[in-house]
Amino acid sequence: MDKNSITGMLLMCAVIFGFMWLNKPTEAQLAEQRRIQDSITQAQRLAAEKIAATAVVDTLTGDERSQLVALLAQHPIDADGVKLSLATDGTIAGTVAAGDTAVAAAEVLADTSSHAAAHNLAVAAVRKAMGVMAKNGPFAAHLNGTNQVVKLENDSLALEISSKGGIISRAALKAYKAYNAPQVEVVTPGDNGYSFTLSNNSQRFETRNYYFTPRQLNDSTLVMELNLAGGATWGLKYTLVPNSYMVRMEIVQKGMNAIIPLNINTLDLDWNYRMMRHEEGKMFEERNSAIYYKYAGKGGDVEYTKESGNDEQETKDKIKWISAKNQFFSAVLIADSTFVGGQFTSHEVPKESPDYERYLKTLTMHTLVPYASDKEKPASFYFYLGPNRYQLLSSYDKYSPKEDLKLTRLIPLGWTLFRWINTGVIIPVFGWLGKFFTNYGIIILLLTIIIKIVLSPLTFKSYMSQAKMRILNPDIAAINEQYPGQENALKRQQKTMELYSLAGASPFGGCLPMLLQMPILIAMFTFFPSCIELRGQSFLWAADLSAPDKIVSWTAHIPFITNYFGNHISLFCLLMTVTNIGYTYLTMQSQSQQQSMPGMKWMMYLMPLMFLVFFNNYASGLSYYYFISLLITIAQTYACRLLVSEDKVRAQIAANRAKPRKKSSWIERMEQMQRQQQQQLREQQRRNNRRR
C-alpha cells in the first residue's frame, strides 16, 4: 500500500467520524426512542397474556379427580409444593405451587382459567404428587415429616437413631479418638444408610423414604414405627446391649398380611456405607478397608472384597454376617437366621475428589432377608459397632450358639500357620504382659526378649553350624583343588558331603534354625499393624505405635517415592535398617569368602535398604520390634563367640571323624549316581569307538 492510499483511507475515516458526531441524537430524541421501545414491550406482554388466556387449559379427568378424593380421604398431600386436604364437607382445600404463584385448589379443579400457564403447571404438580402417593400406597402418609433424632447410650457406645428411614445415623465410640475428631464414629450422619424394601405384587416400598414415629420404651430400647391403614404397623426395634458394642435390631410388625401377600417371603436389604478415615496414616488404613462377609454354617468361610483398588463380588449362598471393616473398627450386621445371597461393591475415593482426604472407600451391599408378613417378628439382627479387638470379638460368639461367628477374622493375622502362632502364642502373651505393664513400648520389649529366649536353642545351633563350616573351609578348598572342572562336579560334591558327614556338620545346619524362626517373624509382621491396643499409645518419640513415627515430613509429591516410601522418614524404621546392615556385615564376616558368590554380598546389603522403603509406612511398633530383635540377635552372636571355643569345635570334629560312621542314605545315593554316570560315560565312549 503506497502513501496516497494510506492518506485517502485516513481522510475517509475522518469524514465518517465527523458525520456521526454532527448527527448524534439529542437527549429529547433519546427519551422518545425509549418511550417507543417501552410501548412495544408492553404490547408484546399483553399479547402474550392474551395468548396464554386463550391457550388450551389442562384439566384433571373424572377418574383422576375421583382418585385424588380417595387419596385425600386416607391422608392429606403435602409434598413438592402440593398442599391439599379433604374438608369435612367433601370438598378439596389447599393450594398448589406453580412457579412463584400459589394456585387455589378450586382453580386447579376448574375447567377454565384466566391464567392457563400457571393452571397447567399446578395440574401437572398434582398429577405428579398423586403418582408418588399411589406408588407408596399405604405408606404414602409417611413420605413427609420432620426428622427426629433419639439418643441411646451405654458406657461404650453413643447412638443417634433418626426417624427418617428409622436408621442408626450416628454411632460414636466413647473410648477411641480419631486423628481429627474427639471420638471415632463408626456411623456418621449422611454417610451411612440402610433400607429394607417391602413389596407386593405391584409396588415396592423402600423404608428409607419414610418418616417413622419414635416410641422409646426405656433408656436402652426404642421402636421406630410406621402406623398404616387398617391398624397395621411396621417398625424397627433397637435395644442397646449394656456394657457392649452390640445393638439388637428387630423387625416388628402387626397386620402386615393385609398389605404384603403371604407369598412374598423375602425383603431386600440395601446398605450404603461411606467409610470415613480415622487414622493419620491414610495409605495403610485404606489398604485394610473392605467388605467382609461370612458364609452361613459351622464351616462357613469368611470372604472379603479386594482391599486395594475397586472390586465387585456376588454370591447366591446363605450369609451369616456382613461387615464394613477398616483397619481398627468395623460395623457388622449379624443375622439371627441368615441372609440370602449378596452383591458387594467397593470403590476407592478418587484422588481428584474433594472428599479424598476425608473418606477411604464407598461400599454398597445388597442382600435378601427371609420374611413373612403374618409374623410379629419376621427377622432380627445384631449390629456390632466397635473396635477390631481380638478378645472382644471372640467373646461375641455367645450371640450365635449354633455356629462360630468367626468375627476375629476381621483382624488380618496372616495365613493359617501364622494365624495359629498369633492367636495361640503372641496374643495371649501380649495380653498377659498388659496386665502388669501399661507402657506398650516396654511390653513390646519384653515380648521380644521372651521370643528370643524361647528361640535361643535354635540360634545357638545355627551359630555352632556356622562355626563348623568355618573350620572345614580349608578342607573344602582342598577338595575343590583336587577335583577341578565340571566333569568332576559329582565327585567333588560326593567328597564334600563325606567330609560333612565325618565332621558332623551340614551346610543347611545354619539355615534350618533360621527357617524355623521365620513363621514367628512373619506372624509378628501381621500382628503389629492390626493390634488396636497399640493405637494411640506413645513411646519415646513415637506418638502412636500403630502409625509411622515421622521425624521428617514433606508435602511435595515425588513420583514413585511418595507412592511407595511415603512423604516422611520414620526413625524406628531407619534404626532398624542401620542395625540390619550391621547384622549383615557381622554375618558376612562369619562366613567364608568361598561360600558366597561375589554378587551375593552386595545383594545381602541391598536387602536392608529394600526393607527401609517397605517398612517406612508401617506401624512404628513393628519397626521397633524388628529393631530390638536385631539388637538382641547381634548380642546373642557375640555371646556365642565368647561361649563357644573353636578349639573345642575342632576337637569335636576330629572325634566325629574318628568314629566309625555308617554311610547316610544321601551319601549312598550320591555314590550310586556317580557309578551310573561313570557307566554312562563308558557306554558312550564304547559307542563312539565302534563308529570309528
Residue, then its C-alpha position, 0 to 999 in steps of 0.5 A: m500500500d503506497k502513501n496516497s492510499i494510506t492518506g485517502m483511507l485516513l481522510m475517509c475515516a475522518v469524514i465518517f467520524g465527523f458525520m456521526w458526531l454532527n448527527k448524534p441524537t439529542e437527549a429529547q430524541l433519546a427519551e422518545q426512542r425509549r418511550i417507543q421501545d417501552s410501548i412495544t414491550q408492553a404490547q408484546r406482554l399483553a399479547a402474550e397474556k392474551i395468548a396464554a388466556t386463550a391457550v388450551v387449559d389442562t384439566l384433571t379427568g373424572d377418574e383422576r379427580s375421583q382418585l385424588v378424593a380417595l387419596l385425600a380421604q386416607h391422608p392429606i398431600d403435602a409434598d413438592g409444593v402440593k398442599l391439599s386436604l379433604a374438608t369435612d364437607g367433601t370438598i378439596a382445600g389447599t393450594v398448589a405451587a406453580g412457579d412463584t404463584a400459589v394456585a387455589a385448589a378450586e382453580v386447579l379443579a376448574d375447567t377454565s382459567s384466566h391464567a392457563a400457564a400457571h393452571n397447567l403447571a399446578v395440574a401437572a404438580v398434582r398429577k405428579a404428587m398423586g403418582v408418588m402417593a399411589k406408588n407408596g400406597p399405604f405408606a404414602a402418609h409417611l413420605n413427609g415429616t420432620n426428622q427426629v433424632v433419639k439418643l441411646e447410650n451405654d458406657s461404650l457406645a453413643l447412638e443417634i437413631s433418626s426417624k427418617g428411614g428409622i436408621i442408626s445415623r450416628a454411632a460414636l465410640k466413647a473410648y477411641k479418638a480419631y486423628n481429627a475428631p474427639q471420638v471415632e464414629v463408626v456411623t456418621p450422619g449422611d454417610n451411612g444408610y440402610s433400607f429394607t424394601l417391602s413389596n407386593n405384587s405391584q409396588r415396592f416400598e423402600t423404608r428409607n423414604y419414610y418418616f417413622t414415629p419414635r416410641q422409646l420404651n426405656d433408656s436402652t430400647l426404642v421402636m421406630e414405627l410406621n402406623l398404616a391403614g387398617g391398624a397395621t404397623w411396621g417398625l424397627k426395634y433397637t435395644l442397646v446391649p449394656n456394657s457392649y458394642m452390640v445393638r439388637m435390631e428387630i423387625v416388628q410388625k402387626g397386620m402386615n398380611a393385609i398389605i404384603p401377600l403371604n407369598i412374598n417371603t423375602l425383603d431386600l436389604d440395601w446398605n450404603y456405607r461411606m467409610m470415613r478415615h480415622e487414622e493419620g496414616k491414610m495409605f495403610e488404613e485404606r489398604n485394610s478397608a473392605i467388605y467382609y462377609k461370612y458364609a452361613g454354617k459351622g464351616g462357613d468361610v469368611e470372604y472379603t472384597k479386594e482391599s486395594g483398588n475397586d472390586e465387585q463380588e456376588t454370591k447366591d449362598k446363605i450369609k451369616w454376617i456382613s461387615a464394613k471393616n477398616q483397619f481398627f473398627s468395623a460395623v457388622l450386621i449379624a443375622d439371627s437366621t441368615f441372609v440370602g445371597g449378596q452383591f458387594t461393591s467397593h470403590e476407592v475415593p478418587k484422588e481428584s475428589p474433594d472428599y479424598e482426604r476425608y473418606l477411604k472407600t464407598l461400599t454398597m451391599h445388597t442382600l435378601v432377608p427371609y420374611a413373612s408378613d403374618k409374623e410379629k417378628p419376621a427377622s432380627f439382627y445384631f449390629y456390632l459397632g466397635p473396635n477390631r479387638y481380638q478378645l472382644l470379638s471372640s467373646y461375641d460368639k455367645y450371640s450365635p450358639k449354633e455356629d462360630l461367628k468367626l468375627t476375629r477374622l476381621i483382624p488380618l493375622g496372616w495365613t493359617l500357620f501364622r494365624w495359629i502362632n498369633t492367636g495361640v502364642i503372641i496374643p495371649v502373651f501380649g495380653w498377659l504382659g498388659k496386665f502388669f505393664t501399661n507402657y506398650g513400648i516396654i511390653i513390646l520389649l519384653l515380648t521380644i526378649i521372651i521370643k528370643i529366649v524361647l528361640s535361643p536353642l535354635t540360634f545357638k545351633s545355627y551359630m555352632s553350624q556356622a562355626k563348623m563350616r568355618i573350620l572345614n573351609p580349608d578342607i573344602a578348598a582342598i577338595n575343590e583343588q583336587y577335583p577341578g572342572q565340571e566333569n568332576a562336579l559329582k565327585r567333588q560334591q560326593k567328597t564334600m558331603e563325606l567330609y560333612s558327614l565325618a565332621g558332623a556338620s551340614p551346610f543347611g545346619g545354619c539355615l534350618p534354625m533360621l527357617l524355623q524362626m521365620p513363621i514367628l517373624i512373619a506372624m509378628f509382621t501381621f500382628f503389629p499393624s492390626c493390634i488396636e491396643l497399640r493405637g494411640q499409645s506413645f513411646l519415646w518419640a513415637a506418638d502412636l505405635s500403630a502409625p509411622d513415627k515421622i521425624v521428617s515430613w514433606t508435602a511435595h509429591i515425588p513420583f514413585i517415592t511418595n507412592y511407595f516410601g511415603n512423604h516422611i522418614s520414620l526413625f524406628c524404621l531407619l534404626m532398624t535398617v542401620t542395625n540390619i546392615g550391621y547384622t549383615y556385615l557381622t554375618m558376612q564376616s562369619q562366613s567364608q569368602q568361598q561360600s558366597m558368590p561375589g554378587m551375593k554380598w552386595m545383594m545381602y546389603l541391598m536387602p536392608l535398604m529394600f526393607l527401609v522403603f517397605f517398612n517406612n509406612y508401617a506401624s512404628g511398633l513393628s519397626y521397633y520390634y524388628f529393631i530390638s530383635l536385631l539388637i538382641t540377635i547381634a548380642q546373642t552372636y557375640a555371646c556365642r563367640l565368647l561361649v563357644s571355643e573353636d578349639k573345642v569345635r575342632a576337637q569335636i570334629a576330629a572325634n566325629r571323624a574318628k568314629p566309625r560312621k555308617k554311610s547316610s542314605w544321601i551319601e549312598r545315593m550320591e555314590q550310586m549316581q556317580r557309578q551310573q554316570q561313570q557307566q554312562l560315560r563308558e557306554q558312550q565312549r564304547r559307542n563312539n569307538r565302534r563308529r570309528 
